[in-house]
Amino acid sequence: MCGIIGYVGREQAAPLLLEGLRRLEYRGYDSAGVAVAHNGSINLRKCAGRIQNLSDLLDGNAPNGTFGVSHTRWATHGEPTDENAHPHFDQSGRLALVHNGVIENYQVLREELEAKGHVFQSQTDSEVLAHLIGESYDEFGGEHGRERLLKAVRQALQKVVGTYGIALIHLDVPETVVGARLGSPLIVGLGAKENFLASDVAAVVSHTSDAIYLNDYDLVMLTADEFEIDSLEGGKASYEVSRVDFTEEQAEKGDYPHFMLKEIFEQPEAIKNAMRGRLSPEDATAKLGGLNMNPQELRSVDRIVLTGCGTASHAAMVGEYLIESLARVPTEVEIASEFRYRNMPTGKNTLIFAISQSGETIDTLAAMREGQRKGHKVLGICNNVASTIARESDGGVYMHAGPEIGVAATKSFTSQLVVLNLLALLLGRMQHVSVTRGMEVIEALRALPDKVRKILEQNEEIKQIALKYADAGGMLFMGRQFNYPAALEGALKMKEISYIYASGHASAELKHGVIALVNENLPSVFIAPDDFVFEKNVSNIEEVKARKGPVIAVTTEGRTELERICDHVIYVPQCPDYLSPVLTSIPLQLFAYHIAVARGCDVDKPRNLAKSVTVE
């Protein structure tokens, strides 16, 4: 969740570290800090709050030095305070460390170190790790500094229970940055006479397009001219240098006021990219070679489990409807954080899909590994081709959505839906879906980008509707069948960025308890496209209106009768029911966005949230 960047090279480190932190602020923004070594001392600057607070602190007072580490924090242990901000020193003050992850046995380790005379300055588990490595370093007296430090890191981390991505510097080992990873992503950025260590490639994309994505139990040592990657368990580690798959410009807001709005408007292109090269009109099917499964293996699948967290779990719910309706393969959705702790009966022909935008979501990664441990093939659907899920899964599908910086998922959600449609089409054509039906699906998919553009043209109208409800104390979101997950996603967007309490429900569940909440001050958003349950949705809307509840409806062009009973109606183009969540979710993204802006919320960096959840 937090952001790390370390630098060693010929340039002044502090400005580069600050620049990298700005690019990582979506990963955590409770506090931030930098530590730079120079002339036999480590100069530390850190403070609570956003990166701008740190920037103000560094203005005219930036530490000199050409190697250092920095961090932007999402608090786990200890409140967001100056003291709890990273980096942290060891007992000697000669080692500075930044850490992502959670040290589960930190309290036991802290008590042991305190018994030896260690004094801690924070409440974090991370400071314990700094002291623990410093303690090990002191035990290996008399050895060469670099080898001594690597040996100390190995010994200290053997005592740790939990997850970590760390970067550290030590005054005894000048012009060197050391890092290690277990369960928390870490990459090496390779530059010209400079090298970087970061938790996300976005931090270094303006300086290099060559990166190494570290694996669990990797230990890395960087200088300006070289790098060395070993295993924490001993010996050399294997690695591969990858090209960064997006540009610096793609990671910028451009002319948009927020990343979220930019990414909402990027959806036509993202959807097109998700389909590019994957539609086969000659066979009326989809091509997904990355699944690494031949037709016989795919036909033998008799059960599918889709797992993910948050927005990805909502996409999975749509996928359940898709696969069962098009392919008729029994499918179920498991929230990833629950999957690994269940003893779910699964047959030998069960296929598991792990869905994650970042490919680093810790709960989804754990679910994937649990599925593999039980002998199942696990495939990934993610947006980062070099992520841990992409590398450790048995195959999968890359979304090609481009970088998504806004914390609230937008284009990644619709891209996931498109990928799941492709999967359903592929499986369906292998079983019972006719050529004619297959071509209908392909043509409907091809038409999506233009239909999304048509919805985006209504941005100003949706904004005006949103402004009328910016002071709402709560909202209900309702939908049926394919659009029940879209209702859940709409409610999640509203909660995430506007801080309005919102709940999503299957429309028919309204009268089973939810209707007790309805009054003239509680708006209800109904997703009611022109499908076979349209009239059922209309009946539910009537029930709300009978109790004086305001209603905003999202429906299909031509269903103007809703204007008679609803307070506001937003129209989307006609499409098959299995594709409707792609279209109906976009007005809800804009609706939540404009309400959040009107309420003065920080849309791209909502409180208490981070983009990539890498801690349990």
Secondary structure as UniProt FT lines:
FT   STRAND          3..8
FT   HELIX           13..24
FT   HELIX           25..27
FT   STRAND          31..38
FT   TURN            39..40
FT   STRAND          41..48
FT   HELIX           51..58
FT   TURN            59..61
FT   STRAND          67..73
FT   TURN            82..84
FT   STRAND          88..89
FT   TURN            91..92
FT   STRAND          95..100
FT   TURN            104..105
FT   HELIX           106..115
FT   TURN            116..117
FT   HELIX           125..139
FT   TURN            140..142
FT   HELIX           145..158
FT   STRAND          164..170
FT   TURN            171..172
FT   TURN            174..175
FT   STRAND          177..183
FT   STRAND          187..190
FT   STRAND          195..198
FT   HELIX           201..203
FT   TURN            204..207
FT   STRAND          210..213
FT   TURN            216..217
FT   STRAND          218..222
FT   STRAND          227..231
FT   TURN            232..233
FT   STRAND          241..243
FT   HELIX           249..251
FT   TURN            254..255
FT   HELIX           259..265
FT   HELIX           267..275
FT   TURN            276..277
FT   STRAND          279..280
FT   TURN            281..284
FT   STRAND          285..286
FT   HELIX           289..291
FT   HELIX           295..299
FT   STRAND          303..308
FT   HELIX           311..322
FT   HELIX           323..327
FT   STRAND          331..335
FT   HELIX           336..339
FT   TURN            340..341
FT   TURN            348..349
FT   STRAND          350..356
FT   HELIX           362..373
FT   TURN            374..375
FT   STRAND          377..382
FT   TURN            385..386
FT   HELIX           388..392
FT   STRAND          396..398
FT   HELIX           411..429
FT   TURN            430..432
FT   HELIX           435..446
FT   HELIX           448..456
FT   TURN            457..458
FT   HELIX           459..467
FT   TURN            468..471
FT   STRAND          474..479
FT   TURN            481..482
FT   HELIX           483..498
FT   STRAND          501..506
FT   HELIX           507..512
FT   HELIX           514..517
FT   TURN            520..521
FT   STRAND          524..527
FT   TURN            532..533
FT   HELIX           534..545
FT   TURN            546..548
FT   STRAND          551..556
FT   TURN            557..558
FT   TURN            560..561
FT   HELIX           562..565
FT   STRAND          568..572
FT   HELIX           577..579
FT   HELIX           580..598
FT   TURN            599..600
FT   TURN            607..608
//
